[in-house]
Amino acid sequence: MKNEVRAVVIGGGVVGASVLYHLTKAGWKDVQLIERGELTCGSTWHAAGGMHTVNGDPNVAKLQQYTINLYKEIERISGQSCGMHLTGGIMLAGTRERLDWLKMAKARGRYLGMELEIISVEEAARLFPLMNKEHFVGALYDPIEGHVDPYGVTHAYAKAAQLGGAEVVRHTRVTDLKPRADGSWDVITDHGNVHAEHVVNAGGLWAREVGRMVGLELPILAMEHQYLITEDIPALKGEKKEQLHCIDFEGEIYTRQERGGMLLGTYERNGVPWSPRETPWDFTQSLLPNDLERIAQSLEVGFEHFPALGEAGIRKVVNGPFTFAPDGNPLVGPIRGLRNFWVACGVMAGFSQGGGVGLALAHWMVDGDPGADIWGMDVARYGDWATLAYTNAKVRENYSRRFRIRFPNEELSAARPLRTTPIYERLQDQHAVFGDYCGLEHALWFAPSAAEANEAVTFHRSNAHGHVGAECQAVRESVGLIEISNYGKFDVTGAGCEEWLSHVMANRVPKVGRIALTPMLNERGKLIGDFTMARVAHDRVFLVCTYAAEDYYRRWFERHPAPAGVSVRPCAMQYAGLSVAGPRSRALLQSLTHEDLSTAAFPFLTFRQMDVGMIPALVGRISFTGDLGYEIWVTSEYQRALYDLLSGAGAEYGLKLFGGRALNAMRLEKSFGTWAREYRPIYGPYEAGLGRFVDLKKETFVGRAAALEEKASGGALRLLTFTVEARDADPSGDEPIWYDGRVIGWVTSGGYGHSVQRSLALGYVPKEFAGEKSGFEIEILGERCRATPQAAAVFDPDGSRMRA
Ligand SMILES: Cc1cc2nc3c(=O)[nH]c(=O)nc-3n(C[C@H](O)[C@H](O)[C@H](O)COP(=O)(O)OP(=O)(O)OC[C@H]3O[C@@H](n4cnc5c(N)ncnc54)[C@H](O)[C@@H]3O)c2cc1C
């Protein structure tokens, strides 16, 4: 075993082996994998090896596509077979809603180049004769599905990596990790120590234990998972073609051929976590006792839907654990506060995702950037709030819903309510329907009565539609009040704050008392954040941003550290917020403060400390509704008093509460983009229409050279706003944009603009199409609806209302 290497990968499951291979491929030869037993001895060896490309997040779907296409490459390099069976697959729908969902999945797959096809029950039965047609209404066919041999895949990665210079060390357990002052690590093992510049935690079932070695509690939980293999099925005898991989959503089961029989696995509703706090070190190449009783209900449905499986005997049952993050997506990337420490864990579908995870992480380590949009699996999406117990509740929920539909308007109920603001009960009293955002409750809309405070889940406009419309109308016609505590916030203080912000942000830092919007770019000139910078004082800037990305930003700020004397303090939960918006918002707020709020004294984009009633507040003249409006920030202990004050005084002005749904509708009417939708690290600021917030007059800032290039070339894409001739289902994001009969782009957000009474979508198209006035269609639930690009925002295009 070498004792000095560039990187140590801890864990020889499919994920660690893939990371090792991709590191060598990216040019790091001096890398080592340390495995405590044999390769695959964690959760990998007993996997069913199924693989597919469909995923709710198109960016993760892309990495799944990459993984499946990689197997031929590693077979060729290593000479080791991956045991690939590319049978193709069908997903069966038993209800109309499920068929709608499959149509949506097919539409989303279009712009990724996926050849998915909606087929009739008859066609499905022709392709997969084992099914009983009676139970289904249609299906989705995907030619790129099948299964691989877990042992073969893992060894092919490892061998290919070894041929690229890597070392694979078996039967050696990492027992501790000690950081050195220069950011490198001493990797302590039971067979001697290794000094490594970088460490990767690919510990799978033991990723939590490896994390704890460095003081990290990863939000991961293992669940027990069972599949069975039947005896040989007579109907398959003599069949030349292998049976398709099949998912039956109603039965919550998946099935595929295994020699002469079928393998059938299930994600049961009452899933059982395994070793919720600690994974025993002696669980090596082990399985758990079978518990067929627990999956009996699913089996019953399965045998009804696929009678030949029920008639065959059971040859073998496998019950094994594998890990999940709360949302079911992997946890990948560098960890804030730990130099050169990386994770690649929580990978619940190692044979669909392992390749993409390895690729992204290796690029991140070698080039400083994952090279793809992997926000959906970035470990930074979870903050300290994702405790073990929270993880336990969410993972169980996610496991039980593995094959259930998630509707665009659906909120999940596990681990709630967890985080609430001081006015939570006040909003409850007003019949708020809440959503969950990073564990924090926030009002989505307000029902007229407690009995109506429920939203039916649907792909179409819901029972909330009219109520949201009334909230928008109140804002546009008089004044609305919304809680905005769920925004991210940073307090940047110290004499050098302007200099530092000027370096990390693309726009100029505003003068004292003013607000500036700014993109944050990476070195490649791509969007990694959008911020509101409010200059409170010469030595203080209050930043407002997306709360979900707080850890992501903090990690970035560590890479570009503030100089001594400048403090960058995340304070999202210390500052609660309320916003009033609409033509009468000024009069309302003016009635509560002695500050002069006239346009001359307090114009658009002004920011000031002021008292509102007795409450010390930070007030900015800005609103995401795009109307005249104010954001009011107070330390949390004042929020309830502020709410009572505003609501009391508001009665006279026709004040109405509004929620996140109305805010989203109104920002679409104004063509305002938002992080993780319109603004992501695959788009540049000029493509996203944020060029006016990039100050190229500044001599230096992160991403300037690339931004300059993008400005000169115009980039490749354009963000457009469309009105859509939709019927009763609005776009919600990820729908394909068609032009002249072919897919050319994708929707990033969509909804219904109540003030303009039109269905709206924001989306990217190649810039060559940006000047076209017609010929576009947006596909909603399988139906192509005419879409018309808009030259300007559909509401108040010249911005006179927000500047009023
Ligand atoms: C019954 C079952 C069926 C499944 N079916 C499928 C399927 O059809 N398709 C699919 O894609 N996925 C499937 N999975 C999931 C799949 O198994 C996982 O996604 C995959 O195994 C995760 O791989 P990993 O490398 O992250 O973890 P692991 O396989 O657990 O690997 C982690 C490795 O790290 C080693 N390690 C940990 N700590 C240390 C240490 N301190 N020192 C040295 N070594 C250490 C362990 O020994 C282990 O070998 C299934 C899982 C189960 C249980």
The ligand as an SDF file (V2000), in Angstrom:
LIG
                    3D

 53 58  0  0  0  0  0  0  0  0999 V2000
  -31.8600   -5.5610   -2.4340 C   0  0  0  0  0  0  0  0  0  0  0  0
  -31.2810   -4.4220   -3.1980 C   0  0  0  0  0  0  0  0  0  0  0  0
  -31.5780   -4.2640   -4.5400 C   0  0  0  0  0  0  0  0  0  0  0  0
  -31.0440   -3.1930   -5.2500 C   0  0  0  0  0  0  0  0  0  0  0  0
  -31.3260   -3.0690   -6.5710 N   0  0  0  0  0  0  0  0  0  0  0  0
  -30.7800   -2.0640   -7.2880 C   0  0  0  0  0  0  0  0  0  0  0  0
  -31.0180   -1.9510   -8.6740 C   0  0  0  0  0  0  0  0  0  0  0  0
  -31.7440   -2.7460   -9.2600 O   0  0  0  0  0  0  0  0  0  0  0  0
  -30.4470   -0.9180   -9.3460 N   0  0  0  0  0  0  0  0  0  0  0  0
  -29.6480   -0.0130   -8.7320 C   0  0  0  0  0  0  0  0  0  0  0  0
  -29.1460    0.9060   -9.3830 O   0  0  0  0  0  0  0  0  0  0  0  0
  -29.4110   -0.1010   -7.4010 N   0  0  0  0  0  0  0  0  0  0  0  0
  -29.9460   -1.0880   -6.6700 C   0  0  0  0  0  0  0  0  0  0  0  0
  -29.6990   -1.1760   -5.3350 N   0  0  0  0  0  0  0  0  0  0  0  0
  -28.9380   -0.0990   -4.7030 C   0  0  0  0  0  0  0  0  0  0  0  0
  -27.4470   -0.2590   -4.9010 C   0  0  0  0  0  0  0  0  0  0  0  0
  -27.0530   -1.4180   -4.2680 O   0  0  0  0  0  0  0  0  0  0  0  0
  -26.7200    0.9610   -4.3230 C   0  0  0  0  0  0  0  0  0  0  0  0
  -27.1280    2.0980   -5.0390 O   0  0  0  0  0  0  0  0  0  0  0  0
  -25.2140    0.8360   -4.4440 C   0  0  0  0  0  0  0  0  0  0  0  0
  -24.7690   -0.3820   -3.9710 O   0  0  0  0  0  0  0  0  0  0  0  0
  -24.5120    1.9370   -3.6510 C   0  0  0  0  0  0  0  0  0  0  0  0
  -23.1430    1.7350   -3.7680 O   0  0  0  0  0  0  0  0  0  0  0  0
  -22.0880    2.4440   -2.8250 P   0  0  0  0  0  0  0  0  0  0  0  0
  -20.7560    2.2410   -3.4480 O   0  0  0  0  0  0  0  0  0  0  0  0
  -22.5070    3.8280   -2.5510 O   0  0  0  0  0  0  0  0  0  0  0  0
  -22.2090    1.7200   -1.4140 O   0  0  0  0  0  0  0  0  0  0  0  0
  -21.6810    0.3150   -0.8710 P   0  0  0  0  0  0  0  0  0  0  0  0
  -21.9150   -0.7680   -1.8390 O   0  0  0  0  0  0  0  0  0  0  0  0
  -22.2470    0.1420    0.4740 O   0  0  0  0  0  0  0  0  0  0  0  0
  -20.1300    0.5050   -0.8040 O   0  0  0  0  0  0  0  0  0  0  0  0
  -19.4530    1.1660    0.2230 C   0  0  0  0  0  0  0  0  0  0  0  0
  -18.1470    0.4380    0.4470 C   0  0  0  0  0  0  0  0  0  0  0  0
  -17.3570    1.2060    1.3270 O   0  0  0  0  0  0  0  0  0  0  0  0
  -16.6340    0.3240    2.1610 C   0  0  0  0  0  0  0  0  0  0  0  0
  -16.2640    1.0890    3.3460 N   0  0  0  0  0  0  0  0  0  0  0  0
  -17.1010    1.8060    4.1410 C   0  0  0  0  0  0  0  0  0  0  0  0
  -16.4090    2.3770    5.1470 N   0  0  0  0  0  0  0  0  0  0  0  0
  -15.1270    2.0180    4.9910 C   0  0  0  0  0  0  0  0  0  0  0  0
  -13.9510    2.2750    5.7290 C   0  0  0  0  0  0  0  0  0  0  0  0
  -13.9870    3.0320    6.8290 N   0  0  0  0  0  0  0  0  0  0  0  0
  -12.7920    1.7600    5.2870 N   0  0  0  0  0  0  0  0  0  0  0  0
  -12.7490    1.0110    4.1540 C   0  0  0  0  0  0  0  0  0  0  0  0
  -13.8420    0.7050    3.4370 N   0  0  0  0  0  0  0  0  0  0  0  0
  -15.0130    1.2090    3.8400 C   0  0  0  0  0  0  0  0  0  0  0  0
  -17.6210   -0.7840    2.4320 C   0  0  0  0  0  0  0  0  0  0  0  0
  -16.9970   -1.9790    2.8330 O   0  0  0  0  0  0  0  0  0  0  0  0
  -18.3460   -0.9130    1.0950 C   0  0  0  0  0  0  0  0  0  0  0  0
  -17.7780   -1.9080    0.2690 O   0  0  0  0  0  0  0  0  0  0  0  0
  -30.2070   -2.2580   -4.5960 C   0  0  0  0  0  0  0  0  0  0  0  0
  -29.9120   -2.4270   -3.2600 C   0  0  0  0  0  0  0  0  0  0  0  0
  -30.4480   -3.4870   -2.5530 C   0  0  0  0  0  0  0  0  0  0  0  0
  -30.1210   -3.6180   -1.1250 C   0  0  0  0  0  0  0  0  0  0  0  0
  1  2  1  0
  2  3  1  0
  2 52  2  0
  3  4  2  0
  4  5  1  0
  4 50  1  0
  5  6  2  0
  6  7  1  0
  6 13  1  0
  7  8  2  0
  7  9  1  0
  9 10  1  0
 10 11  2  0
 10 12  1  0
 12 13  2  0
 13 14  1  0
 14 15  1  0
 14 50  1  0
 15 16  1  0
 16 17  1  0
 16 18  1  0
 18 19  1  0
 18 20  1  0
 20 21  1  0
 20 22  1  0
 22 23  1  0
 23 24  1  0
 24 25  2  0
 24 26  1  0
 24 27  1  0
 27 28  1  0
 28 29  2  0
 28 30  1  0
 28 31  1  0
 31 32  1  0
 32 33  1  0
 33 34  1  0
 33 48  1  0
 34 35  1  0
 35 36  1  0
 35 46  1  0
 36 37  1  0
 36 45  1  0
 37 38  2  0
 38 39  1  0
 39 40  1  0
 39 45  2  0
 40 41  1  0
 40 42  2  0
 42 43  1  0
 43 44  2  0
 44 45  1  0
 46 47  1  0
 46 48  1  0
 48 49  1  0
 50 51  2  0
 51 52  1  0
 52 53  1  0
M  END
$$$$
